[in-house]
Every structure is written in structure tokens, then in C-alpha cells.
Amino acid sequence: MTWHLAERFETSDGYVRWASLGEGDPVVLLHGSPFSSYIWREIAPALACTRKVYVWDLLGFGQSEQREGQDVGLAAQGRIFAGLLAHWGVSRPSVVAHDVGGAVALRALLLEGAEYGDLTLVDAVGGGEWGTGYFKLIRENAHVFEQLPDYAHESLVASHLRHATHTGYGPGVLDAYIDPWRGTEGQAAFYRQYRQFAQSQTDVLEPLLGDVTVPTRIIWGSEDRLLPPEFAEFLHARIPHAELTWVDGAGHTIQDDAPARLLSHLAADFRAEVVV
């Protein structure tokens, strides 16, 4: 499947690529790591039948610029997202965020003055000790992993991505996820994000989660091995009036494991009175 983001937004650390589809009430889809907006390839066109859908690649990811010296940390991505919303001129869009895209969306909302109509967190980072295990190992030893030969680096990325799905990927999908991380620039960019995605950049969010006043729902794969169910329960306990929905038989990448069920939830009317 061809997935091309034709539009370009300049930031102080390089450009990000974005695209919009359809017409109607706006909804923005955020991806996580080590993915790109390609993860929304089945969801975005379907939502665009009734809504205007915005997708973008985080700085240093997917089709966005990758170069040495970039600030691709979660704080920077949150500022970029707030800037993109202003650039688009959208008013109180629905925001759907996956993985570390959740932290980006929450930072923009709670720290950068962005305004949403509602928020959906899909197997998303929003607090707790998420930066452990594999993530911590790479972050603390990025200087070593950066020196891996290309075949070993690609095998590492592929193994991590396979761990994200419960049912397996369709033809060509794994290759599309790996592709932005290939080559000298891609490999450097892969480990750059690990160096910069600090736990402290979500620790600051935890005491603010009770200040989320927009209608919020949490959608989680019951078989998520990257962010197990306790992370969903963590967010559910701290965001006022948040709804929690489990997707049985799906892993971290619900977009691949159960796209029809995810779409059914995202297409449902979710606008409600703002909680005060």
C-alpha cells in the first residue's frame, strides 16, 4: 500500500511530513515508536468517509526529516504537535494517540495549551515506569547499539516490532515499519529517539492527569506485551471519568491485530459535555 505524506511543516529541528483526508469534524491520529503514521493506513481512510483526518510523522520518524543534532524528545514533539494544530487552524479536534504518541498528545494538552474536543489513548504512554527493560537497555547503551552492523540492527528492529503484534503482520507490513530505520541516517535516528525519550518527560505528566477535562477514553489490547494492562489501569485510575475498553486478542498494535474493532470504537460518537 502506498502511503505518502505530501505536506511539510518546518520546525527549528527539521521538517515533519503530514497529510489530511476527507471532510468534516477534525480528528488527528498520532503514532508511537518505532512506528510512523503508516500504522493508521487502514483506519485513516475509513474515518475520512465522515471526518477530516490529519496524520503526521513525528520528527525523526517515518517520512519526516532525520538528521544529527535533532531534538526528538517527547517535550519537543509535544511542542511540535501544538504548533501543527495552530498551523492547521483546527478547532478542538478529536485526538487519537498510540504508544508514545499518548505522551506527545498529553504534553501538548497539559503543558502547551492545545485544546481538544476529546482524547482517545490507544495502548499509550502516559505515565508509570514505561521506560524499562528493552527500552532502558538501548537508551543507556545507545552508543553501543549505534555501532551494530546493518544486518544486526535490522534484526533487532524487526524482533521488537514482532513483539508488538499478537496476531502477526500482513504481507509487506513489517518491512514498511522497518524501512525508515534502514541506512546510516535511519539507524542513527532509531537510537537517537531512544537516547532522548526520557522517563522524566512523562513523570511531569502524572500529577497533571487529574486536570484532563476533555472526554477521554482508553482502548487497550488485552495481549499487549510492550505496555501490559496495568498501564491502562494506571491511566484509567488517574484521568477523571475516562472510559476503558479492552480489545480481546489484540496486542500493542491494535491497528494491525484488530483494525475493524478499533475502527468501530473510533467511529462511535464520543463528543460529550466537558467534565468540570
TIGU-210262 format. One record per residue (C-alpha): residue number from 1; residue in one letter; x, y, z. Coordinates in Angstrom, 3 decimals, decimal comma. Last residue first. Layout:
N
PT  nr rest       c1       c2       c3
PT NUM    a        X        Y        Z
...
END
This chain:
276
PT  nr rest       c1       c2       c3
PT 276    v  -15,564   20,223   35,147
PT 275    v  -16,003   17,369   32,675
PT 274    v  -16,698   18,613   29,155
PT 273    e  -20,114   17,510   27,938
PT 272    a  -19,900   14,789   25,360
PT 271    r  -18,445   14,069   21,966
PT 270    f  -17,793   10,341   21,597
PT 269    d  -19,953    9,255   18,718
PT 268    a  -18,649    5,856   17,591
PT 267    a  -16,207    5,843   14,691
PT 266    l  -13,198    5,302   16,960
PT 265    h  -14,776    2,284   18,647
PT 264    s  -15,822    0,611   15,402
PT 263    l  -12,411    1,441   13,928
PT 262    l  -10,650   -0,423   16,720
PT 261    r  -12,851   -3,451   16,131
PT 260    a  -12,184   -3,383   12,396
PT 259    p   -8,434   -2,874   12,881
PT 258    a   -7,946   -5,852   15,237
PT 257    d   -4,332   -7,053   15,139
PT 256    d   -2,856   -4,430   12,822
PT 255    q   -4,283   -1,222   14,288
PT 254    i   -4,370   -2,993   17,653
PT 253    t   -0,587   -2,818   17,597
PT 252    h    0,175   -3,458   21,257
PT 251    g   -1,514   -6,847   21,192
PT 250    a   -5,047   -7,831   20,317
PT 249    g   -6,921  -10,973   21,391
PT 248    d   -9,524   -9,078   23,371
PT 247    v   -9,827   -5,344   22,797
PT 246    w  -10,382   -3,834   26,243
PT 245    t  -12,283   -0,582   26,718
PT 244    l  -11,655    1,936   29,489
PT 243    e  -13,699    5,133   29,832
PT 242    a  -12,122    8,153   31,497
PT 241    h  -14,277    9,950   34,083
PT 240    p  -11,285   11,739   35,605
PT 239    i   -7,870   10,596   34,316
PT 238    r   -5,940    8,956   37,169
PT 237    a   -7,444    5,493   37,673
PT 236    h   -7,932    4,881   33,961
PT 235    l   -4,341    5,887   33,226
PT 234    f   -2,885    3,352   35,668
PT 233    e   -5,422    0,711   34,583
PT 232    a   -4,226    1,031   31,007
PT 231    f   -0,628    0,730   32,191
PT 230    e   -1,574   -2,346   34,231
PT 229    p   -2,751   -3,993   31,009
PT 228    p    0,788   -4,533   29,633
PT 227    l    2,605   -1,859   27,606
PT 226    l    5,022   -3,788   25,386
PT 225    r    3,353   -7,190   25,788
PT 224    d   -0,174   -6,073   24,844
PT 223    e   -2,439   -9,127   24,923
PT 222    s   -5,604   -7,392   26,213
PT 221    g   -5,176   -4,669   23,621
PT 220    w   -6,166   -1,337   25,087
PT 219    i   -8,584    1,495   24,352
PT 218    i   -8,686    4,403   26,805
PT 217    r  -11,379    7,018   26,505
PT 216    t  -11,291   10,673   27,389
PT 215    p  -13,887   13,443   27,430
PT 214    v  -11,911   16,659   27,930
PT 213    t  -11,132   17,820   31,457
PT 212    v   -7,655   16,385   31,954
PT 211    d   -6,539   18,022   35,215
PT 210    g   -6,342   14,699   37,064
PT 209    l   -3,565   13,718   34,669
PT 208    l   -1,460   16,638   35,920
PT 207    p    0,385   14,862   38,754
PT 206    e    1,473   12,164   36,264
PT 205    l    2,520   14,465   33,428
PT 204    v    5,908   15,502   34,850
PT 203    d    6,877   11,840   35,084
PT 202    t    6,260   11,648   31,328
PT 201    q    9,284   13,661   30,238
PT 200    s   11,225   12,345   33,231
PT 199    q   11,169    8,847   31,691
PT 198    a   13,404   10,189   28,929
PT 197    f   12,818    9,618   25,228
PT 196    q   16,085   11,268   24,111
PT 195    r   18,549    8,395   23,888
PT 194    y   15,872    6,089   22,493
PT 193    q   14,948    8,620   19,805
PT 192    r   18,591    8,928   18,753
PT 191    y   18,887    5,131   18,508
PT 190    f   16,482    4,935   15,586
PT 189    a   17,736    8,164   14,026
PT 188    a   21,272    6,805   13,753
PT 187    q   19,974    3,654   12,065
PT 186    g   17,866    5,689    9,652
PT 185    e   20,697    8,033    8,714
PT 184    t   23,182    5,215    8,008
PT 183    g   20,725    3,017    6,159
PT 182    r   17,490    1,482    7,390
PT 181    w   15,283    2,875   10,156
PT 180    p   12,626    4,332    7,832
PT 179    d   12,210    0,850    6,220
PT 178    i   11,463   -1,180    9,342
PT 177    y    7,735   -0,383    9,517
PT 176    a    7,302   -0,948    5,782
PT 175    d    9,128   -4,285    6,009
PT 174    l    6,859   -5,396    8,825
PT 173    v    3,807   -4,521    6,744
PT 172    g    4,823   -6,229    3,492
PT 171    p    2,382   -9,109    3,779
PT 170    g    0,147   -8,887    6,870
PT 169    y    1,539   -8,670   10,365
PT 168    g    1,179  -11,192   13,178
PT 167    t   -1,665  -11,991   15,577
PT 166    h   -0,284  -10,671   18,858
PT 165    t    1,745   -7,770   17,475
PT 164    a    4,295   -5,659   19,342
PT 163    h    6,849   -8,452   19,789
PT 162    r    7,209   -8,621   16,010
PT 161    l    8,265   -4,960   16,066
PT 160    h   10,989   -5,640   18,606
PT 159    s   12,346   -8,542   16,579
PT 158    a   12,315   -6,486   13,384
PT 157    v   14,248   -3,626   14,986
PT 156    l   16,868   -6,028   16,362
PT 155    s   17,188   -7,867   13,045
PT 154    e   17,649   -4,554   11,230
PT 153    h   20,454   -3,567   13,600
PT 152    a   22,156   -6,931   13,172
PT 151    y   22,016   -6,678    9,364
PT 150    d   23,245   -3,079    9,400
PT 149    p   26,307   -3,762   11,514
PT 148    l   25,826   -2,589   15,104
PT 147    q   27,732    0,570   16,041
PT 146    e   24,647    2,557   17,068
PT 145    f   23,875   -0,233   19,541
PT 144    v   26,993    0,603   21,552
PT 143    h   26,465    4,378   21,800
PT 142    a   22,802    3,687   22,569
PT 141    n   23,775    1,821   25,730
PT 140    e   21,605    3,503   28,377
PT 139    r   18,713    4,102   25,985
PT 138    i   19,001    0,606   24,494
PT 137    l   18,827   -1,176   27,837
PT 136    k   16,112    1,168   29,129
PT 135    f   13,822    0,437   26,196
PT 134    y   14,419   -3,303   26,306
PT 133    g   13,547   -3,440   30,017
PT 132    t   12,273   -0,131   31,393
PT 131    g   10,929    3,171   30,039
PT 130    w    7,261    2,550   30,923
PT 129    e    7,556    3,139   34,668
PT 128    g    4,197    4,879   35,116
PT 127    g    2,885    7,694   32,966
PT 126    g    1,054    8,481   29,749
PT 125    v    2,339    6,000   27,195
PT 124    a   -0,500    4,709   25,040
PT 123    d   -2,125    1,396   24,217
PT 122    v   -4,704    3,547   22,388
PT 121    l   -5,443    6,825   24,177
PT 120    t   -8,515    8,623   22,841
PT 119    l   -8,977   12,321   23,556
PT 118    d  -11,922   14,636   23,074
PT 117    g  -12,659   18,111   21,729
PT 116    y   -9,051   19,068   22,114
PT 115    e   -7,290   22,304   23,052
PT 114    a   -3,517   22,795   22,971
PT 113    g   -2,020   24,989   25,718
PT 112    e    1,496   23,537   25,653
PT 111    l    1,707   21,831   29,054
PT 110    l   -1,487   19,852   29,610
PT 109    l   -2,795   19,354   26,075
PT 108    a    0,503   19,331   24,170
PT 107    r    2,082   17,147   26,861
PT 106    l   -0,876   14,764   26,780
PT 105    a   -0,728   14,407   22,996
PT 104    v    3,029   13,760   22,983
PT 103    a    2,703   11,307   25,889
PT 102    g   -0,014    9,445   24,012
PT 101    g    2,073    9,473   20,837
PT 100    v    4,472    7,432   22,951
PT  99    d    2,181    4,424   22,224
PT  98    h   -0,907    5,451   20,241
PT  97    a   -2,814    8,734   20,185
PT  96    v   -6,279    9,666   18,920
PT  95    v   -7,137   13,364   19,104
PT  94    s  -10,599   14,748   18,366
PT  93    p  -10,217   18,291   17,201
PT  92    r  -10,873   21,421   19,285
PT  91    s  -10,652   23,987   16,487
PT  90    v   -8,353   23,251   13,571
PT  89    g   -6,175   26,056   12,221
PT  88    w   -3,795   23,612   10,555
PT  87    h   -0,785   25,685   11,574
PT  86    a   -2,126   26,046   15,124
PT  85    l   -2,574   22,283   15,377
PT  84    l    0,913   21,815   13,925
PT  83    g    2,427   24,116   16,533
PT  82    a    0,815   22,168   19,375
PT  81    f    2,191   18,991   17,795
PT  80    i    5,668   20,497   17,505
PT  79    r    5,614   21,490   21,171
PT  78    g    4,617   17,960   22,175
PT  77    q    7,342   16,507   19,921
PT  76    a    9,930   18,701   21,656
PT  75    a    8,832   17,511   25,103
PT  74    l    8,776   13,896   23,927
PT  73    g   12,349   14,031   22,698
PT  72    v   13,229   14,421   19,018
PT  71    d   15,728   17,251   19,473
PT  70    q   17,753   16,988   16,290
PT  69    g   21,544   17,127   16,383
PT  68    e   22,152   14,599   13,618
PT  67    r   19,490   14,337   10,961
PT  66    q   16,175   12,651   10,201
PT  65    e   13,419   14,635    8,496
PT  64    s    9,863   13,330    8,468
PT  63    q    8,865   10,434    6,200
PT  62    g    8,738    7,863    9,000
PT  61    f   10,244    9,191   12,207
PT  60    g   12,824   11,870   13,082
PT  59    l   10,154   14,464   13,846
PT  58    l    6,886   12,626   14,445
PT  57    d    5,093   11,592   11,279
PT  56    w    1,727   13,168   10,632
PT  55    v   -1,919   12,243   10,126
PT  54    y   -4,964   14,516    9,926
PT  53    v   -8,449   13,170    9,283
PT  52    k  -11,396   15,271    8,166
PT  51    r  -14,477   13,265    9,081
PT  50    t  -17,238   11,106    7,539
PT  49    c  -15,553    8,862    4,963
PT  48    a  -12,206   10,026    6,351
PT  47    l  -12,583    7,589    9,258
PT  46    a  -12,176    4,716    6,799
PT  45    p   -9,206    6,333    5,070
PT  44    a   -7,456    6,896    8,449
PT  43    i   -8,013    3,444    9,944
PT  42    e   -6,354    1,178    7,377
PT  41    r   -3,157    3,254    6,947
PT  40    w   -3,022    4,267   10,621
PT  39    i    0,238    2,356   11,295
PT  38    y    1,711    4,212    8,320
PT  37    s    1,736    7,294   10,572
PT  36    s    5,072    6,005   11,819
PT  35    f    6,236    3,201   14,109
PT  34    p    9,187    2,711   16,437
PT  33    s    7,705    4,334   18,442
PT  32    g    4,271    5,954   18,525
PT  31    h    1,652    7,270   16,113
PT  30    l   -0,700   10,210   16,411
PT  29    l   -4,072   10,433   14,614
PT  28    v   -5,857   13,797   14,438
PT  27    v   -9,631   14,091   14,046
PT  26    p  -11,387   17,071   12,501
PT  25    d  -15,168   17,333   12,046
PT  24    g  -15,989   17,029    8,364
PT  23    e  -14,026   16,431    5,182
PT  22    g  -11,758   13,680    3,904
PT  21    l   -8,005   13,133    4,196
PT  20    s   -5,174   15,241    5,552
PT  19    a   -1,415   14,831    5,237
PT  18    w    1,736   15,409    7,262
PT  17    r    5,518   15,444    6,978
PT  16    v    7,744   16,994    9,612
PT  15    y   10,590   19,334    8,781
PT  14    g   13,791   19,995   10,663
PT  13    d   14,999   20,957   14,117
PT  12    s   13,588   24,513   14,278
PT  11    t   10,356   23,232   12,764
PT  10    e    9,030   23,352    9,197
PT   9    f    5,754   21,693    8,258
PT   8    r    5,546   19,692    5,016
PT   7    e    2,588   18,253    3,120
PT   6    a    2,594   15,258    0,786
PT   5    l    2,503   12,420    3,295
PT   4    h    2,688    9,280    1,162
PT   3    w    1,460    5,796    1,993
PT   2    t    1,333    3,429   -0,971
PT   1    m    0,000    0,000    0,000
END
